[in-house]
Amino acid sequence: MPSRWLTLSFALVLTLTLPLRAEDKVRPVRMGSGIMTFDTVPGWGLGENGKSVIGPTHGSVVIDKAGSIYTSANVGVFVFSPEGKVLRRFVGEDYSNIHDMEIRAEAEGEFIYGARNANAEGIKFRAETGDIVMRLKFPEESGLKLTKFNPTAITVAPNGDIFLSDGYASNHIFKFDKTGKYLKHFGNKGNGLKDFNTAHGMTLDTRYTPPRLLVCDRNHEPRGRLLHYDLEGEFIEEIVSGLLMPTSAAVQGDYVSVPDLQGRVTILDKTNTIVAVLGYNADPAKRGNFNIPQEQWIEGVFSGTHGSYWDKDGNLYVQDWNVSGRIMKLVRVK
């Protein structure tokens, strides 16, 4: 065998058998299309040992005016820098099981509103300190006789009115004023045009004037969908149907990101046309699956996307419903 071939063969074997350098193990993955193209940031938000620092996740993501990223895990809320380092955390009974969050700048500062499904309440706390300033329990004055109250989503109108969706129980959406006084409720559980079959996610849709409620009807049969209601609780329209299991929505400008429990994020434009699908998981055994440990994560492939949020530069932060606790940064490709 020619010596040149032996040299090449040895080099190939050596390349295949040498351990990979840390920087070679996981490379960024490009996803999306057109102006909604993103690169992943491998290892974002992990500790120095490369392991998740937040524990199991079934929550949300929001970003404050300074650019700090808040994500809610089962044990509490973790605040990251844009580089993925933990800045502070609010953990313990008062901050556990926050299923959905909204952040809002008010005269007294920035506040986070949270829906706590397992704790049967909505809360409002200061983003900087974690001081809780309001709790929203089931409103007895509604006259409803509910056996369960499991809020899954929360959002706030421009005038401060608060909307809290009981998505894991009655599927009513409760409206309170800015002081927490009960005003009304609307919506019912069912599969009719105006019903909700798991009103799982909800946000203020600022793509329209006046803004509307955008509701993620996750388990509507035969497929999940998005609905618009006005701020008085009146049905406007079904805007997208045929989705899988939409869990939440985040709006920036003319675009809305919609995480899907079946392992993908869908991005819609102002006409509610799908313009990009991110991180789609083609493995039916691993999508919509909470029990995917960190060692089985695949860069650029999601398993159970649950929350998302845009930063000022159009980058996306995405959280998976995940046993190890997964949050990912997707950098917008200019």
Backbone as numpy.savetxt, mean C-alpha at the origin, in Angstrom:
# Nx Ny Nz CAx CAy CAz Cx Cy Cz
43.89 -31.37 -26.69 43.04 -30.17 -26.69 43.92 -28.93 -26.69
43.69 -27.96 -27.54 44.52 -26.77 -27.60 44.58 -26.09 -26.24
45.77 -25.52 -25.93 45.95 -24.87 -24.64 45.01 -23.69 -24.45
44.70 -23.00 -25.58 43.79 -21.86 -25.50 42.40 -22.31 -25.01
41.93 -23.47 -25.49 40.64 -24.00 -25.05 40.67 -24.37 -23.57
41.81 -24.96 -23.12 41.94 -25.32 -21.71 41.89 -24.08 -20.83
42.55 -23.01 -21.30 42.55 -21.77 -20.53 41.15 -21.20 -20.41
40.41 -21.20 -21.54 39.05 -20.69 -21.52 38.14 -21.54 -20.65
38.32 -22.86 -20.72 37.50 -23.77 -19.92 37.75 -23.55 -18.44
39.02 -23.41 -18.06 39.36 -23.18 -16.66 38.76 -21.87 -16.16
38.84 -20.84 -17.02 38.29 -19.54 -16.64 36.79 -19.62 -16.43
36.10 -20.40 -17.31 34.66 -20.55 -17.19 34.29 -21.28 -15.90
35.00 -22.37 -15.58 34.74 -23.12 -14.36 34.99 -22.25 -13.14
36.07 -21.48 -13.17 36.40 -20.62 -12.04 35.32 -19.57 -11.83
34.82 -19.02 -12.93 33.76 -18.01 -12.85 32.50 -18.59 -12.24
32.18 -19.85 -12.61 30.95 -20.47 -12.14 31.04 -20.92 -10.70
32.25 -21.20 -10.21 32.39 -21.77 -8.88 32.77 -20.76 -7.81
33.34 -19.62 -8.19 33.69 -18.62 -7.20 32.43 -18.03 -6.59
32.45 -17.75 -5.27 31.27 -17.11 -4.67 31.05 -15.72 -5.26
29.79 -15.35 -5.40 29.46 -14.03 -5.92 29.80 -12.96 -4.90
30.27 -11.83 -5.37 30.44 -10.70 -4.49 29.07 -10.18 -4.08
29.02 -9.50 -2.92 27.73 -9.02 -2.42 27.03 -8.13 -3.43
27.82 -7.27 -4.10 27.19 -6.34 -5.03 26.70 -7.02 -6.30
27.12 -8.30 -6.51 26.69 -9.03 -7.70 25.46 -9.90 -7.46
25.08 -10.07 -6.20 24.05 -11.06 -5.89 22.67 -10.64 -6.38
22.34 -9.39 -6.18 21.03 -8.92 -6.61 21.22 -7.63 -7.40
20.73 -7.62 -8.60 20.85 -6.43 -9.44 19.48 -5.78 -9.60
19.45 -4.48 -9.88 18.16 -3.82 -10.12 17.41 -4.48 -11.27
16.11 -4.46 -11.17 15.24 -5.00 -12.22 14.39 -3.87 -12.76
14.33 -3.76 -14.07 13.51 -2.73 -14.70 12.11 -3.28 -14.97
11.11 -2.45 -14.72 9.72 -2.88 -14.91 8.88 -1.70 -15.37
7.67 -2.00 -15.86 6.77 -0.96 -16.31 6.92 -0.69 -17.79
6.41 0.47 -18.23 6.48 0.83 -19.64 6.31 2.33 -19.79
6.86 2.86 -20.88 6.70 4.28 -21.19 7.17 5.17 -20.07
6.37 6.20 -19.77 6.76 7.12 -18.71 6.61 6.50 -17.33
5.99 5.32 -17.25 5.87 4.61 -15.98 6.82 3.41 -15.97
8.10 3.69 -16.21 9.16 2.69 -16.15 9.97 2.93 -14.88
10.28 1.85 -14.16 10.95 1.95 -12.88 12.09 0.94 -12.79
13.08 1.25 -11.96 14.12 0.31 -11.56 13.98 0.02 -10.08
14.10 -1.24 -9.70 14.09 -1.59 -8.28 15.39 -1.15 -7.62
15.36 -1.04 -6.29 16.56 -0.73 -5.50 16.81 -1.93 -4.59
17.66 -2.86 -5.00 17.87 -4.08 -4.19 18.33 -3.76 -2.77
17.73 -4.41 -1.81 18.15 -4.27 -0.42 17.63 -3.04 0.28
16.79 -2.25 -0.40 16.30 -1.02 0.23 15.51 -1.37 1.50
15.81 -0.67 2.60 15.07 -0.83 3.84 15.49 -2.01 4.69
16.46 -2.80 4.23 16.94 -3.93 5.03 18.00 -3.46 6.03
18.20 -4.25 7.08 19.22 -3.93 8.06 20.62 -4.22 7.55
21.63 -3.90 8.36 23.02 -4.12 7.96 23.32 -5.59 7.72
22.56 -6.46 8.35 22.74 -7.90 8.15 21.98 -8.42 6.94
21.33 -7.51 6.21 20.58 -7.91 5.02 19.20 -8.46 5.30
18.76 -8.41 6.56 17.45 -8.95 6.92 16.43 -7.82 7.11
15.17 -8.16 6.94 14.11 -7.19 7.17 14.12 -6.75 8.62
13.85 -5.46 8.85 13.87 -4.92 10.21 12.47 -4.66 10.74
11.45 -4.86 9.93 10.11 -4.41 10.33 9.17 -5.54 10.75
9.51 -6.78 10.46 8.64 -7.89 10.81 7.44 -7.98 9.88
6.52 -8.90 10.13 5.41 -9.15 9.21 4.64 -7.89 8.85
4.25 -7.80 7.58 3.58 -6.61 7.08 2.19 -6.93 6.54
1.27 -6.06 6.91 -0.11 -6.11 6.40 -0.63 -4.69 6.49
0.10 -3.77 5.83 -0.18 -2.38 6.08 -0.04 -1.47 4.88
0.58 -0.31 5.12 0.47 0.80 4.21 1.79 1.57 4.14
1.84 2.55 3.23 2.99 3.43 3.07 2.49 4.85 2.85
3.14 5.82 3.53 2.90 7.24 3.26 4.23 7.97 3.36
4.30 9.19 2.83 5.54 9.98 2.84 5.22 11.39 3.30
6.06 11.93 4.20 5.82 13.29 4.70 6.49 14.33 3.80
6.32 15.60 4.14 6.83 16.68 3.30 8.36 16.70 3.24
9.02 16.16 4.26 10.48 16.10 4.28 11.02 14.94 3.45
10.13 14.05 3.00 10.55 12.91 2.19 10.77 11.64 2.98
10.46 11.64 4.27 10.59 10.42 5.08 9.45 9.47 4.77
9.77 8.17 4.74 8.80 7.14 4.34 8.31 6.40 5.58
7.00 6.34 5.76 6.37 5.65 6.89 5.73 4.37 6.35
6.03 3.26 6.99 5.34 2.03 6.62 4.83 1.35 7.88
3.61 0.84 7.83 3.02 0.19 8.99 3.19 -1.31 8.90
3.78 -1.89 9.94 3.94 -3.33 10.06 3.03 -3.81 11.20
3.01 -5.11 11.42 2.14 -5.64 12.47 2.46 -5.05 13.84
3.76 -4.79 14.10 4.16 -4.33 15.44 4.10 -2.82 15.59
3.98 -2.09 14.48 3.96 -0.64 14.59 4.38 0.04 13.30
4.77 1.30 13.42 5.11 2.12 12.26 6.61 2.41 12.27
7.25 2.19 11.10 8.68 2.44 10.94 8.86 3.58 9.95
9.80 4.48 10.27 10.04 5.66 9.44 11.44 5.54 8.84
11.51 5.58 7.51 12.77 5.41 6.78 13.19 6.71 6.10
14.48 6.85 5.92 15.01 7.89 5.04 14.86 7.43 3.60
14.98 8.34 2.62 14.90 7.92 1.21 15.97 6.89 0.85
17.06 6.83 1.64 18.12 5.86 1.38 17.83 4.50 2.01
16.76 4.40 2.80 16.37 3.12 3.36 16.84 2.86 4.77
17.29 3.89 5.50 17.72 3.74 6.88 16.57 4.10 7.82
16.44 3.36 8.93 15.38 3.64 9.89 15.73 4.90 10.67
14.81 5.87 10.63 14.99 7.13 11.36 14.36 7.08 12.74
13.19 6.50 12.85 12.48 6.37 14.12 11.39 5.33 13.93
10.79 4.95 15.02 9.72 3.94 14.96 8.72 4.20 16.07
7.47 3.87 15.80 6.41 3.93 16.80 5.86 2.51 16.93
6.24 1.81 17.97 5.82 0.42 18.13 5.08 0.25 19.45
4.34 -0.83 19.53 3.57 -1.10 20.74 2.09 -1.13 20.44
1.31 -1.33 21.46 -0.12 -1.58 21.32 -0.84 -0.45 20.59
-0.45 0.79 20.82 -1.16 1.91 20.19 -0.96 1.99 18.69
0.12 1.37 18.18 0.47 1.51 16.76 0.45 0.20 15.99
0.04 -0.88 16.64 0.03 -2.18 15.97 -1.15 -2.28 15.02
-0.99 -3.15 14.02 -2.09 -3.52 13.12 -2.73 -2.32 12.40
-1.91 -1.36 11.99 -2.45 -0.26 11.18 -2.49 -0.74 9.73
-3.68 -1.02 9.28 -3.90 -1.65 7.98 -3.78 -0.66 6.83
-4.15 0.58 7.09 -4.10 1.62 6.05 -3.75 2.95 6.71
-3.04 3.81 5.97 -2.67 5.13 6.49 -2.91 6.20 5.43
-3.20 7.41 5.89 -3.16 8.62 5.08 -2.36 9.65 5.86
-1.64 10.52 5.17 -0.90 11.59 5.83 -1.45 12.91 5.34
-1.52 13.89 6.26 -2.16 15.17 5.91 -1.47 16.31 6.64
-1.14 17.35 5.90 -0.57 18.56 6.50 -1.72 19.44 6.99
-1.69 19.79 8.26 -2.72 20.63 8.87 -2.05 21.82 9.56
-2.83 22.72 10.11 -2.27 23.93 10.70 -1.30 23.62 11.84
-1.56 22.53 12.56 -0.72 22.18 13.72 0.43 21.26 13.35
0.57 20.91 12.06 1.65 20.02 11.64 1.13 18.91 10.76
1.96 17.89 10.56 1.56 16.74 9.75 1.02 15.63 10.65
-0.09 15.04 10.19 -0.74 14.00 10.97 -0.95 12.77 10.10
-0.86 11.61 10.72 -1.17 10.34 10.06 -2.48 9.82 10.62
-3.36 9.46 9.69 -4.62 8.82 10.03 -4.47 7.33 9.72
-4.88 6.47 10.65 -4.72 5.04 10.45 -6.00 4.27 10.70
-6.20 3.20 9.92 -7.32 2.27 10.13 -6.74 0.99 10.72
-7.21 0.63 11.91 -6.69 -0.55 12.63 -7.77 -1.63 12.63
-7.66 -2.57 11.69 -8.72 -3.56 11.54 -8.83 -4.48 12.76
-7.71 -4.98 13.26 -7.76 -5.92 14.38 -8.08 -5.22 15.70
-7.96 -3.91 15.74 -8.21 -3.16 16.97 -9.49 -2.34 16.91
-10.25 -2.50 15.83 -11.59 -1.93 15.71 -11.63 -0.42 15.93
-10.72 0.31 15.25 -10.73 1.75 15.41 -9.95 2.45 14.30
-10.23 3.73 14.16 -9.36 4.61 13.41 -8.59 5.47 14.39
-7.40 5.91 14.02 -6.62 6.78 14.90 -6.03 7.92 14.10
-5.64 8.97 14.81 -4.92 10.11 14.24 -3.76 10.42 15.17
-2.55 10.51 14.60 -1.39 10.83 15.45 -0.41 11.73 14.72
0.41 12.42 15.50 1.40 13.33 14.94 2.50 12.54 14.25
2.79 12.91 13.01 3.77 12.16 12.24 5.16 12.24 12.86
5.49 13.37 13.46 6.85 13.55 13.99 7.06 12.85 15.32
6.05 12.88 16.18 6.23 12.37 17.54 5.46 11.09 17.84
4.43 10.79 17.05 3.59 9.63 17.33 2.49 9.89 18.34
2.38 11.12 18.85 1.34 11.42 19.83 -0.04 11.23 19.21
-0.85 10.40 19.85 -2.21 10.12 19.35 -3.15 11.20 19.82
-3.88 11.81 18.89 -4.77 12.93 19.22 -6.25 12.58 19.00
-6.53 11.44 18.38 -7.94 11.07 18.15 -8.05 9.56 17.96
-9.14 9.01 18.50 -9.51 7.62 18.24 -10.95 7.59 17.75
-11.19 6.83 16.70 -12.53 6.70 16.13 -13.01 5.26 16.36
-13.88 5.09 17.31 -14.47 3.79 17.59 -15.77 3.63 16.78
-16.36 2.45 16.84 -17.64 2.26 16.17 -18.66 3.26 16.72
-19.32 4.01 15.84 -20.27 5.03 16.31 -21.63 4.43 16.67
-21.87 4.28 17.95 -23.15 3.72 18.40 -24.32 4.57 17.93
-24.10 5.89 17.77 -25.17 6.78 17.37 -25.64 6.53 15.93
-24.91 5.68 15.19 -25.35 5.33 13.84 -26.63 4.50 13.86
-26.93 3.88 15.00 -28.11 3.03 15.11 -27.91 1.63 14.57
-26.73 1.34 14.03 -26.45 0.01 13.49 -26.16 -0.97 14.62
-26.52 -2.21 14.39 -26.22 -3.27 15.35 -25.24 -4.23 14.68
-23.96 -3.96 14.85 -22.92 -4.77 14.21 -22.30 -5.73 15.21
-21.99 -6.93 14.74 -21.30 -7.89 15.60 -19.78 -7.75 15.49
-19.31 -7.10 14.41 -17.88 -6.87 14.23 -17.68 -5.48 13.65
-16.52 -4.89 13.95 -16.11 -3.62 13.36 -14.62 -3.75 13.05
-14.30 -3.87 11.77 -12.91 -4.12 11.35 -12.49 -3.16 10.24
-12.14 -1.93 10.60 -11.79 -0.93 9.59 -10.53 -1.31 8.80
-10.61 -1.09 7.49 -9.49 -1.43 6.61 -8.91 -0.23 5.88
-9.63 0.89 5.82 -9.14 2.03 5.05 -9.64 3.33 5.65
-8.85 4.39 5.42 -9.20 5.70 5.96 -8.71 6.77 5.00
-9.48 7.84 4.86 -9.03 8.99 4.07 -9.72 10.23 4.61
-9.24 11.40 4.15 -9.68 12.68 4.72 -10.01 13.64 3.59
-11.17 14.29 3.70 -11.61 15.27 2.71 -10.88 16.60 2.91
-10.92 17.48 1.93 -10.25 18.78 2.08 -10.70 19.57 3.30
-11.98 19.44 3.70 -12.47 20.18 4.86 -12.20 19.48 6.18
-11.52 18.33 6.14 -11.18 17.61 7.36 -12.10 16.47 7.71
-13.22 16.31 6.99 -14.09 15.16 7.25 -13.31 13.86 7.04
-13.59 12.88 7.87 -12.84 11.62 7.88 -13.76 10.50 7.41
-13.26 9.66 6.52 -13.99 8.50 6.02 -13.26 7.24 6.47
-14.00 6.32 7.11 -13.43 5.10 7.64 -14.23 3.92 7.12
-13.57 3.04 6.35 -14.26 1.91 5.73 -14.18 0.67 6.60
-15.33 0.09 6.88 -15.41 -1.16 7.66 -15.33 -2.34 6.70
-14.19 -2.44 6.00 -14.07 -3.35 4.87 -14.02 -4.82 5.20
-13.64 -5.18 6.43 -13.58 -6.59 6.80 -14.83 -7.05 7.56
-15.85 -6.20 7.61 -17.06 -6.59 8.33 -18.31 -6.13 7.58
-18.91 -5.02 7.97 -20.20 -4.61 7.40 -20.09 -4.04 6.00
-18.90 -3.55 5.61 -18.67 -2.86 4.35 -19.37 -1.51 4.27
-19.82 -0.98 5.40 -20.26 0.41 5.43 -19.04 1.31 5.45
-19.16 2.50 4.87 -18.17 3.55 5.02 -18.75 4.60 5.95
-18.05 4.89 7.04 -18.52 5.83 8.05 -17.87 7.19 7.84
-18.66 8.24 7.93 -18.17 9.60 7.75 -18.25 10.34 9.09
-17.13 10.96 9.48 -17.03 11.74 10.70 -16.57 13.16 10.32
-16.86 14.14 11.18 -16.27 15.45 10.93 -14.85 15.47 11.49
-14.17 16.60 11.36 -12.76 16.66 11.73 -12.52 16.49 13.23
-13.57 16.64 14.03 -13.44 16.42 15.47 -13.74 14.99 15.87
-14.18 14.17 14.92 -14.51 12.79 15.22 -15.99 12.55 15.46
-16.82 13.58 15.22 -18.27 13.42 15.40 -18.85 12.64 14.22
-19.62 11.60 14.53 -20.27 10.80 13.49 -21.26 11.64 12.70
-21.19 11.52 11.37 -22.10 12.25 10.49 -23.08 11.32 9.77
-22.57 10.25 9.18 -23.43 9.36 8.40 -22.64 8.11 8.03
-23.32 7.18 7.39 -22.65 6.02 6.80 -23.36 5.68 5.50
-22.65 4.98 4.64 -23.22 4.60 3.35 -22.54 3.33 2.87
-23.15 2.71 1.85 -22.61 1.47 1.30 -23.12 0.25 2.04
-23.18 -0.87 1.32 -23.63 -2.13 1.89 -22.78 -3.27 1.33
-22.82 -4.39 2.03 -22.11 -5.57 1.54 -22.94 -6.26 0.47
-22.30 -6.62 -0.65 -23.00 -7.30 -1.72 -22.22 -7.22 -3.01
-22.81 -7.72 -4.07 -22.16 -7.71 -5.38 -22.93 -6.89 -6.41
-23.85 -6.06 -5.93 -24.56 -5.17 -6.82 -23.67 -4.02 -7.27
-24.17 -3.24 -8.21 -23.39 -2.14 -8.78 -22.90 -1.17 -7.72
-23.73 -0.85 -6.73 -23.39 0.14 -5.72 -22.92 -0.48 -4.41
-22.80 -1.81 -4.37 -22.39 -2.51 -3.16 -20.87 -2.69 -3.10
-20.42 -3.12 -1.92 -19.01 -3.45 -1.73 -18.89 -4.90 -1.25
-18.04 -5.65 -1.87 -17.69 -6.98 -1.37 -16.21 -6.91 -0.95
-16.02 -6.35 0.22 -14.72 -6.01 0.82 -14.24 -4.66 0.28
-14.75 -3.59 0.91 -14.30 -2.23 0.60 -12.94 -2.04 1.28
-11.93 -2.64 0.66 -10.63 -2.85 1.30 -9.77 -1.60 1.35
-9.75 -0.83 0.27 -8.91 0.35 0.18 -9.73 1.57 -0.19
-9.17 2.76 0.12 -9.92 3.98 -0.17 -8.96 5.16 -0.09
-9.11 6.11 -1.00 -8.33 7.34 -0.94 -9.14 8.47 -1.54
-8.63 9.68 -1.36 -9.24 10.85 -1.97 -8.68 10.98 -3.39
-9.56 10.94 -4.37 -9.12 11.00 -5.76 -9.07 12.46 -6.21
-7.86 13.03 -6.12 -7.66 14.44 -6.45 -7.44 14.67 -7.94
-7.61 13.64 -8.76 -7.54 13.82 -10.20 -8.78 14.53 -10.73
-9.78 14.70 -9.88 -11.06 15.28 -10.27 -11.38 16.50 -9.41
-12.18 17.41 -9.97 -12.64 18.59 -9.24 -14.16 18.62 -9.28
-14.82 18.56 -8.11 -14.24 18.37 -6.78 -13.71 16.94 -6.62
-12.82 16.72 -5.64 -12.28 15.38 -5.45 -13.37 14.38 -5.06
-13.08 13.11 -5.33 -14.03 12.03 -5.07 -13.38 10.98 -4.17
-14.20 10.11 -3.64 -13.69 8.92 -2.97 -13.42 7.85 -4.02
-12.23 7.29 -3.98 -11.88 6.16 -4.83 -11.82 4.93 -3.94
-12.71 3.97 -4.19 -12.84 2.80 -3.32 -12.41 1.54 -4.07
-11.57 0.74 -3.41 -11.13 -0.55 -3.97 -12.05 -1.65 -3.46
-12.89 -2.15 -4.34 -13.85 -3.22 -4.01 -13.15 -4.54 -4.32
-12.40 -5.04 -3.35 -11.42 -6.09 -3.61 -12.01 -7.41 -4.08
-13.09 -7.85 -3.45 -13.60 -9.20 -3.72 -14.90 -9.21 -4.50
-15.18 -8.11 -5.19 -16.40 -8.08 -6.00 -16.38 -9.23 -7.01
-17.51 -9.87 -7.21 -17.59 -10.99 -8.16 -18.09 -10.51 -9.52
-17.46 -10.95 -10.61 -16.44 -12.00 -10.66 -15.01 -11.51 -10.46
-14.74 -10.20 -10.55 -13.39 -9.66 -10.38 -13.45 -8.36 -9.60
-12.31 -8.00 -9.02 -12.21 -6.76 -8.27 -12.38 -5.53 -9.16
-12.69 -4.39 -8.51 -12.97 -3.19 -9.29 -12.70 -1.94 -8.44
-12.74 -0.78 -9.11 -12.61 0.52 -8.46 -13.88 1.31 -8.70
-14.33 2.03 -7.66 -15.57 2.81 -7.72 -15.31 4.24 -7.30
-16.13 5.15 -7.80 -16.16 6.53 -7.35 -17.45 6.81 -6.60
-17.31 7.44 -5.44 -18.42 8.00 -4.68 -18.11 9.47 -4.43
-19.14 10.30 -4.32 -18.86 11.68 -3.95 -18.69 11.77 -2.43
-18.34 12.96 -1.94 -18.02 13.11 -0.53 -19.25 13.15 0.36
-20.43 13.06 -0.25 -21.66 12.90 0.53 -22.11 11.44 0.55
-21.31 10.56 -0.06 -21.64 9.15 -0.04 -22.55 8.69 -1.15
-22.67 9.50 -2.20 -23.52 9.12 -3.33 -22.68 8.44 -4.41
-23.19 7.34 -4.92 -22.51 6.59 -5.97 -22.38 7.44 -7.23
-21.18 7.43 -7.84 -20.95 8.12 -9.11 -20.84 7.12 -10.25
-19.85 6.22 -10.15 -19.67 5.27 -11.24 -18.67 4.18 -10.86
-18.75 3.09 -11.58 -17.72 2.06 -11.55 -16.69 2.48 -12.61
-15.43 2.67 -12.19 -14.46 3.22 -13.15 -13.57 2.17 -13.78
-13.30 1.08 -13.07 -12.49 -0.02 -13.62 -13.03 -1.32 -13.06
-13.23 -2.30 -13.92 -13.62 -3.63 -13.47 -12.65 -4.65 -14.07
-12.77 -5.88 -13.66 -11.91 -6.92 -14.22 -10.53 -6.97 -13.61
-10.31 -6.29 -12.46 -9.03 -6.39 -11.76 -9.00 -7.69 -10.97
-7.89 -7.98 -10.34 -7.80 -9.20 -9.53 -8.29 -8.88 -8.12
-7.40 -8.44 -7.21 -7.80 -8.12 -5.84 -7.18 -6.79 -5.44
-7.71 -5.66 -5.94 -7.12 -4.36 -5.61 -7.23 -4.05 -4.12
-6.10 -3.68 -3.52 -6.06 -3.52 -2.07 -6.06 -2.07 -1.61
-5.49 -1.15 -2.41 -5.39 0.24 -1.99 -5.10 1.08 -3.22
-5.04 2.40 -3.03 -4.78 3.30 -4.15 -4.04 4.53 -3.64
-3.11 5.04 -4.46 -2.38 6.26 -4.13 -2.31 7.12 -5.38
-2.64 8.39 -5.23 -2.75 9.30 -6.37 -1.59 10.29 -6.37
-1.01 10.51 -7.56 -0.08 11.61 -7.76 -0.35 12.22 -9.13
-0.73 13.49 -9.16 -1.06 14.13 -10.43 -2.20 13.42 -11.12
-1.98 13.01 -12.36 -3.02 12.34 -13.15 -2.98 10.82 -13.02
-2.13 10.29 -12.15 -1.91 8.84 -12.10 -2.27 8.28 -10.73
-2.69 7.02 -10.74 -3.00 6.32 -9.50 -2.36 4.94 -9.55
-1.67 4.59 -8.47 -1.10 3.25 -8.33 -2.04 2.39 -7.51
-2.27 1.17 -7.98 -3.22 0.27 -7.33 -2.52 -1.07 -7.06
-2.02 -1.28 -5.83 -1.49 -2.59 -5.48 -2.58 -3.66 -5.54
-2.16 -4.86 -5.86 -3.08 -5.97 -6.05 -2.56 -7.14 -5.22
-3.42 -7.74 -4.41 -2.98 -8.83 -3.54 -2.44 -10.01 -4.33
-2.77 -10.08 -5.61 -2.28 -11.17 -6.45 -0.90 -10.87 -7.06
-0.12 -10.00 -6.43 1.26 -9.82 -6.81 1.50 -8.96 -8.03
0.99 -7.73 -7.99 1.30 -6.77 -9.05 0.81 -5.39 -8.61
1.34 -4.35 -9.25 0.83 -3.00 -9.07 0.39 -2.49 -10.43
-0.85 -2.03 -10.52 -1.39 -1.48 -11.75 -1.39 0.04 -11.66
-0.97 0.71 -12.72 -0.99 2.17 -12.76 -1.98 2.63 -13.82
-2.89 3.52 -13.40 -3.91 4.06 -14.29 -3.65 5.54 -14.53
-4.05 6.03 -15.71 -3.97 7.47 -15.97 -5.31 8.12 -15.63
-5.46 9.40 -15.99 -6.67 10.12 -15.60 -7.92 9.59 -16.27
-7.77 8.91 -17.41 -8.93 8.31 -18.07 -9.22 6.92 -17.50
-8.44 6.52 -16.48 -8.55 5.21 -15.85 -8.23 4.07 -16.81
-7.31 4.38 -17.73 -6.74 3.38 -18.62 -5.46 2.84 -17.98
-5.27 1.53 -18.04 -4.05 0.94 -17.49 -2.88 1.30 -18.39
-1.85 1.95 -17.80 -0.68 2.35 -18.57 0.56 1.55 -18.21
0.52 0.83 -17.09 1.67 -0.01 -16.71 1.23 -1.03 -15.67
1.89 -2.19 -15.70 1.72 -3.22 -14.68 3.12 -3.56 -14.17
3.30 -3.49 -12.85 4.61 -3.65 -12.25 4.69 -4.92 -11.42
5.80 -5.65 -11.55 6.14 -6.74 -10.66 5.24 -7.94 -10.69
4.57 -8.19 -11.80 3.57 -9.27 -11.84 4.20 -10.62 -11.51
3.55 -11.34 -10.62 4.01 -12.67 -10.21 3.24 -13.72 -11.01
3.96 -14.45 -11.86 3.32 -15.44 -12.73 3.12 -16.79 -12.05
3.63 -16.94 -10.82 3.53 -18.22 -10.12 2.29 -18.22 -9.24
1.25 -18.99 -9.59 0.02 -18.97 -8.81 0.19 -19.44 -7.38
1.26 -20.20 -7.11 1.51 -20.67 -5.74 2.10 -19.58 -4.86
2.68 -18.55 -5.48 3.38 -17.53 -4.69 2.73 -16.16 -4.74
1.73 -15.97 -5.59 1.05 -14.68 -5.57 -0.16 -14.75 -4.64
-0.41 -13.66 -3.96 -1.46 -13.66 -2.95 -1.12 -14.56 -1.78
0.18 -14.72 -1.53 0.65 -15.66 -0.51 1.46 -14.90 0.54
0.95 -14.86 1.76 1.63 -14.18 2.88 2.93 -14.88 3.27
2.97 -16.19 3.13 4.07 -16.99 3.68 5.23 -17.20 2.70
5.73 -16.09 2.14 6.92 -16.15 1.29 8.08 -15.56 2.08
8.94 -16.38 2.68 10.03 -15.85 3.52 11.03 -15.07 2.69
11.84 -14.28 3.37 12.76 -13.39 2.66 13.69 -14.14 1.73
14.12 -15.32 2.12 15.04 -16.07 1.27 14.40 -16.52 -0.04
13.08 -16.41 -0.15 12.41 -16.75 -1.41 11.94 -15.53 -2.20
12.24 -14.33 -1.70 11.88 -13.14 -2.46 12.63 -13.12 -3.78
11.98 -12.64 -4.80 12.60 -12.48 -6.11 12.59 -10.99 -6.46
13.75 -10.45 -6.74 13.84 -9.03 -7.08 12.95 -8.72 -8.29
12.12 -7.71 -8.13 11.26 -7.29 -9.23 10.00 -8.10 -9.39
9.76 -9.06 -8.48 8.54 -9.87 -8.52 7.85 -9.75 -7.16
6.60 -9.32 -7.15 5.87 -9.14 -5.92 5.09 -10.41 -5.57
4.65 -10.49 -4.31 3.86 -11.66 -3.93 2.46 -11.28 -3.47
2.33 -10.19 -2.71 1.00 -9.80 -2.24 0.93 -8.31 -1.98
1.08 -7.50 -3.02 1.19 -6.06 -2.82 -0.06 -5.50 -2.11
0.20 -4.62 -1.13 -0.86 -4.18 -0.22 -0.93 -2.67 -0.09
0.20 -1.98 -0.15 0.21 -0.53 -0.02 1.24 0.08 -0.95
1.03 1.34 -1.35 2.01 2.04 -2.18 1.88 3.53 -1.94
2.94 4.28 -2.32 2.90 5.73 -2.21 3.97 6.32 -3.11
3.69 7.51 -3.65 4.61 8.21 -4.54 5.39 9.26 -3.76
6.69 9.43 -4.08 7.41 10.58 -3.54 7.34 11.72 -4.54
7.94 12.86 -4.19 7.81 14.07 -5.02 8.46 13.90 -6.40
9.39 12.94 -6.53 10.07 12.71 -7.80 9.40 11.65 -8.65
8.26 11.12 -8.17 7.55 10.10 -8.93 8.04 8.69 -8.69
8.94 8.51 -7.71 9.34 7.15 -7.33 8.22 6.51 -6.52
8.15 5.18 -6.55 7.10 4.46 -5.85 7.70 3.61 -4.73
7.01 3.60 -3.60 7.34 2.69 -2.50 6.19 1.72 -2.37
6.50 0.43 -2.34 5.47 -0.62 -2.39 5.69 -1.59 -1.23
4.61 -1.90 -0.53 4.69 -2.88 0.55 3.94 -4.15 0.17
4.57 -5.29 0.44 3.92 -6.59 0.29 3.28 -7.02 1.61
2.16 -7.71 1.52 1.60 -8.48 2.64 2.52 -9.68 2.78
3.32 -9.73 3.86 4.43 -10.70 3.86 4.88 -11.08 5.26
5.17 -12.35 5.43 5.55 -12.89 6.73 6.87 -12.33 7.25
7.79 -11.97 6.35 9.08 -11.44 6.79 9.08 -9.92 6.86
8.18 -9.27 6.15 8.11 -7.82 6.17 8.85 -7.20 5.01
8.13 -6.93 3.92 8.79 -6.47 2.69 8.28 -5.10 2.26
9.20 -4.16 2.07 8.90 -2.88 1.47 9.96 -2.59 0.43
9.54 -2.10 -0.75 10.45 -1.94 -1.89 10.39 -0.52 -2.41
11.53 -0.04 -2.90 11.62 1.26 -3.56 11.78 1.05 -5.07
10.96 1.72 -5.85 11.03 1.66 -7.28 11.36 3.07 -7.78
12.50 3.22 -8.44 12.96 4.53 -8.89 12.48 4.77 -10.32
11.80 5.88 -10.49 11.27 6.23 -11.81 12.42 6.50 -12.78
12.36 5.90 -13.95 13.37 6.11 -14.98 12.98 7.33 -15.78
13.82 8.34 -15.79 13.51 9.59 -16.48 13.76 9.46 -17.97
